Amino acid sequence: MLLGGFTLLLGLLVPLGFTGVAQALFPREANGSLIVREGRVVGSDLVVRRMEGPEWFQPRPSGDAEGDGPSNLGATSAALLAAVRARVDGQRDVPADAATASGSGLDPHISPANAARQVARVAAARGLPPAQVQALVDRHTEPRLLGFLGEPRVNVLRLNLALGAPVAPR
């Protein structure tokens, strides 16, 4: 009897209550922070979507929603160190998020420094002035949460959509 009561309370009523509160107070977030263009879902603010080609900004060197994920390599792993070294080989002043993967493999954000590092490549591939592409990066740079939590960041999918990414989901 007690087991059945707790199962009903904690397994059904409490989750339904939290879901109801989330839907009432934060409906966009509770439904996955979906990005909709031309009536179609093209992604989420919460999950990376990689677009191939030099004309697109690239996310962190981690997985994406298509099935790739984190490597699960520890900080002392020789394989992890080799992968990071390969990403920065011969380069100077590489932002950390350009060389390291996110913990989940799904981080949709890059640092403004990482985005700025990609401006020349994207501008050249699109035949645009670098200043115009940098202005787009600046407009899509999100500030620290509440002005002091975290770091400024750029959502790669939103930035690529502003560049004119196709809306058809992958």
C-alpha positions in Angstrom: 0.0 0.0 0.0 2.8 2.4 1.0 4.8 1.4 -2.1 1.8 2.0 -4.4 1.2 5.4 -2.8 4.8 6.6 -3.2 4.9 5.2 -6.7 1.8 7.2 -7.7 3.0 10.3 -5.9 6.7 10.3 -7.0 6.3 8.5 -10.2 3.3 10.3 -11.7 1.9 13.2 -9.7 5.2 15.1 -9.0 6.5 14.8 -12.5 3.2 15.9 -13.9 3.2 18.8 -11.5 6.7 19.9 -12.6 5.7 19.5 -16.2 2.6 21.7 -15.7 4.5 24.4 -13.9 7.3 24.4 -16.6 4.7 24.6 -19.4 2.9 27.4 -17.7 6.0 29.5 -16.8 8.5 28.6 -19.5 6.6 27.0 -22.5 9.3 27.6 -25.1 12.1 26.1 -22.9 9.9 23.2 -21.7 9.3 22.2 -25.3 13.0 22.1 -26.3 13.7 25.7 -27.3 13.0 24.9 -30.9 14.0 27.2 -33.7 11.2 27.4 -36.4 11.8 28.8 -39.9 9.2 28.9 -42.6 6.9 26.7 -40.5 9.6 24.0 -40.0 11.7 23.1 -37.0 15.3 23.6 -38.1 17.0 22.9 -34.7 17.1 23.9 -31.1 18.9 26.6 -29.2 20.1 23.8 -26.9 21.8 21.4 -29.3 24.5 21.9 -31.9 23.7 21.4 -35.6 26.9 21.2 -37.7 26.8 22.5 -41.3 29.6 21.4 -43.6 31.6 23.7 -45.7 33.8 26.8 -45.4 30.8 29.1 -45.8 29.5 28.2 -42.4 30.6 28.8 -38.8 31.7 25.6 -37.2 30.8 24.6 -33.6 33.2 23.1 -31.1 35.0 20.0 -32.2 32.5 17.7 -30.6 29.6 15.6 -31.6 26.2 16.7 -32.8 22.6 15.7 -32.6 23.1 13.2 -35.5 24.5 10.6 -33.2 28.1 11.7 -32.4 28.8 12.3 -28.8 31.5 13.0 -26.3 34.7 10.8 -26.3 34.6 10.1 -22.6 38.3 10.5 -22.5 39.7 11.7 -19.2 42.0 14.7 -18.6 45.0 12.4 -18.4 44.2 10.5 -21.6 47.0 10.4 -24.1 44.4 10.1 -26.9 42.7 13.3 -25.8 45.9 15.2 -25.6 46.9 14.0 -29.1 43.5 15.1 -30.4 43.8 18.6 -28.9 47.4 18.9 -30.1 46.2 18.0 -33.7 43.6 20.7 -33.6 46.0 23.4 -32.6 49.1 22.1 -34.6 51.1 25.1 -35.8 48.5 27.7 -34.8 48.9 30.4 -32.2 46.3 31.9 -29.8 43.7 29.2 -30.4 40.6 29.8 -28.2 40.1 26.9 -25.8 36.7 26.0 -27.3 38.2 25.7 -30.8 40.5 22.9 -29.5 38.5 21.1 -26.9 35.1 19.3 -27.1 32.2 20.1 -24.8 31.4 17.7 -22.0 28.1 16.6 -23.6 29.3 16.8 -27.2 26.1 18.9 -28.0 27.1 22.4 -26.9 25.5 24.8 -29.4 27.7 27.8 -28.4 31.2 29.0 -29.2 33.1 31.9 -27.7 33.2 35.2 -29.5 36.9 34.7 -30.0 36.3 31.4 -31.7 33.6 33.0 -34.0 36.0 35.9 -34.7 38.7 33.4 -35.7 36.3 32.0 -38.4 35.2 35.3 -39.8 37.9 35.6 -42.6 37.2 32.0 -43.8 33.4 32.5 -43.9 33.6 36.0 -45.5 36.0 34.7 -48.2 33.8 31.7 -49.0 30.7 33.9 -49.3 32.4 36.8 -51.1 31.5 39.2 -48.3 33.6 41.9 -46.6 35.0 40.5 -43.3 33.6 43.6 -41.4 30.0 42.6 -42.5 30.4 39.1 -41.2 32.0 40.3 -38.0 29.1 42.7 -37.5 26.8 39.7 -37.8 28.8 37.8 -35.2 28.6 40.8 -32.9 24.8 41.0 -33.3 24.5 37.3 -32.4 26.8 37.4 -29.4 24.8 36.7 -26.2 25.9 38.4 -23.0 26.6 36.8 -19.7 23.5 35.5 -18.0 22.2 38.2 -15.6 25.3 40.2 -16.4 27.7 38.1 -14.4 27.1 34.4 -14.9 29.1 32.5 -17.5 30.8 34.0 -20.5 29.6 35.7 -23.6 28.7 33.2 -26.3 27.5 32.8 -29.9 24.9 30.3 -30.9 26.3 28.7 -34.0 23.0 27.6 -35.5 21.4 31.0 -35.0 24.5 32.7 -36.6 24.4 30.3 -39.6 20.7 30.8 -40.0 21.3 34.6 -40.2 23.8 33.9 -43.0 21.1 32.2 -44.9 21.3 28.5 -44.0 18.8 26.2 -45.6 15.7 25.6 -43.5 15.2 21.9 -44.4 16.1 19.8 -41.4 18.9 17.3 -41.8 
